[in-house]
Amino acid sequence: MPKLKLAYQIAVPTALPDDPHFNGAFFSGGRLLSPNEIAESDWSIYDTQLTVYLTPWPRVNDAIRQFGDAYDVIARGQ
């Protein structure tokens, strides 16, 4: 979830409801919903759509992935 929240924070300032990368159900009032507002069963598709949306910025996607990997290692206590 931390990786998902980071991707959301990066995408939210520029994501628009009519963007073809996103399911319109992930918007409310013209604003991209946060991961906390998305049903857990939809996190996978939401994460995929965020990743695709951020594809034009590979370094951003790489940084998000690296953050997620580091977080997972720390969370497991290794």
Buried (B, 14 or more C-beta within 10 A) or exposed (E): EBBBEBBBEBBEEEBEEEBEBBEEEBBEEEEBBBBEEBEEEBEEBBBEBBBEBBEEEEEBBEEBBEBBEEBEEEEEEE
